[in-house]
């Protein structure tokens, strides 16, 4: 008795549909969760970041004690000097762009192509997205997620909220996170009382806060401080 030949299209179609349905559901689930997560942090302050966890794992591996100095301060309680220093040091177009500085990215890409030290073109919005929602490291996958979350916080958060979160969660020293903890550690006072020079010196160490410190500022860091203060004068008050 002759057997019927199976049509390969009929067997493949249900499998393809099943895979498509799974991918669609995963995508929609991720979209929903990520948007809700971003909306949640619009009103609730992030308690911890993956970088803070990683740093303490590294400290434990080195035989050092757990250390995580941080204290949240509201946007209004942060010195205007600290806000202006951060923007002058890291992202002078912060109030104008929608999350990305195309020219800075192009310059960083060109420098990296020449084989120089790897430079970033990240804005304050990108750094905030990376610190709050993602894991530390460098990869194209993480960069893709960073761009996605950057767009989300630009859509759902105000510029004030982005800068507030940024100045409360970023690493500012060994086990020191946020402007208040940094101000207390380096100057023994609240960040609301920081002078222009003090805020600029803290911001000068942002690129590598483990290596550099306001307490032992190198000539290079002092020069960065001078440039940041120069930019602060040019930038003027931040118009939120």
Phi, psi and omega in degrees: 000131184286137179264144179285136176280134179285137176280115182302331181293322181294325181281328182280328184299311178300321179295317179298317179297320180296316179296317179299318179297319180294313180299318180297316180295318178297317180297313180295322178296315179298317180300314181294313182295317182294319179295316179296323179297313179295317178297322179299314181283355171292330184247336182249133182285130179302124183283332184199159177235163180294330177296319178299319178295314181299317181300321180287330173295318178296319178297319179296319179295330179272004180078018180264155179286159176300137179211123177207087179271118179201146176210122184286136173231140180292161184306317182293337182272353179272132180305137174302329177299319180291319179298312182293324179295318180296314180294318179295326183278321192250332191194081186289345177259018185309316184281351185254327184273173178250038175117338185226138176253097187301317181297319179294322178295318179297318178296317179296319180296317180296318179295319180292326179294331180281355179087013177285180176302142182297124179244149178256156174243030188285137174276173175299323178297316178295317180295323178294314178301316180297314183292320187277320190251347188234174180268154177291154177134175180232117174198159180293327179296313180294323177298322178296314177297323179299315179298319180297310181290330175298315178298320180297314182289331176292328179282315190260343178252160171273167176297324178299317181294319180299313181291324178298311180296316180305311184283358177252342185243340186289153180288128181233018179163180180290103181076014182245125184229126177093158186294323182293313179297321180294316180297319179292319182290320187265331185232356177065032179208168181290152181293343178289345183252011181292137175280171178300315182295319181292315179297318180295325180289321175297313181295330180297336182266358183307317184300329180209075185291346176281323181277321184252149180212141176300336181289329180230061185291127177280166175305324178297316180292323177297322178293320176298318178302316179299315180295320180295317179296324177297316178294324179298318179295320180290322183292320181073193180297146178277124183261087181279000000 
